[in-house]
């Protein structure tokens, strides 16, 4: 019984550390260290890289968006890499074929990472910017990103993603709440030194720091880690704003989260050298706290629930805690139905999204243990 109690409270403690304790410690450390970025208005040559597979519905709007960003056209290049597209994607890109917009075809569908590896040697820009095929930047976003590279210690910059949700569904609000939480953490981590997670739809890196990756590696996780490994900072720029439609269907969101979690787990395994506290000190602590433990919170949640059930005879406190957990999971699972019955239940969207994230992480972990990898992807459905 004593061992069960210890494991139960230990599980709750780990959950509290990951979601509350780490952000508080990161905030306090950001005040103590407060590493500033020496920004300055500058306009280096940039290449915007967009990997696309059957993005005929989105690619034209994205090209127009990138063409009319507030940045000198002679210093901006846009490369679209078609990953074996079979729809009208390539025909649309060819309409804009010019010195500024170029099309590269990857004949055999090999995924986003292979597409970037193929395009980077052909990129003319000193700064590489990574965009998704449905990513819409605010007009000044590119300027805001590159200003950070005036600081010679900065090697990688990530912007701010804002999920748009025209129909106002609560599920989209869950995505938004999650991104607000992540962006707050990135502010703290930037002041500490480097952020741990980035948004693949609005990132930039010095071309000189780009290192080819394995096709199964998640580029917006592995590449920033490679930049840190080379001794440079990865920073967050909240004024570089990307707007992207949230997924309306929880099934689509779940599949996306499983894919991202699986690739992140493999990235952590491949880059496990960065987890050495003795070697990478503060950044290793950040990586353990923000990513490794976060992706394993489903274990702590499961242990806390099952151990709480086993501890039912141990006293009223345990019975109350079990009831609280049970109702939280029930409301999370039934939230889509409850919201349709009564709109006041929409305030519980975060429970549903929290459950989805941890179920997806658990699913991905099983795939990881089975040695499964995912290289190719399907377009997001906004």
Buried (B, 14 or more C-beta within 10 A) or exposed (E): EEEBBEBBEBBBEBBEBBBEBBBEBBBEBBEEEEBEBEBEEEBBBBBBBBBBBBBBBBBBBBBEBBBEBEBEEEBBBBBBBBBBBEBBBBEBBEEBEEEBBBBBBBEEBBBBBBBBBBBBEEBBBBBBBBBBBBBBBBEBBBBBBBBBBBBEEBBBBBBBBBBEBEEEBBBBBBBBBBBEEBBBBBBBBBBBBBBBBBBBBBBBBBBEBBEBBBBBBBBBBBBBBBBBBEEBBBBBBBBBBBBBBBBBEBEBBBBBBBBBBBBBBBBBEBBEEBBEEEEBEBBBBBBBBBBBBBBBBBBBBEBBBBBBEBBEEBEEEBBEBBEEBEEBBEBBBBBBEBBEEEEEBBEBBBBBBBBBBBBBBBBBBEBBEEEEBBBBBEBBBB
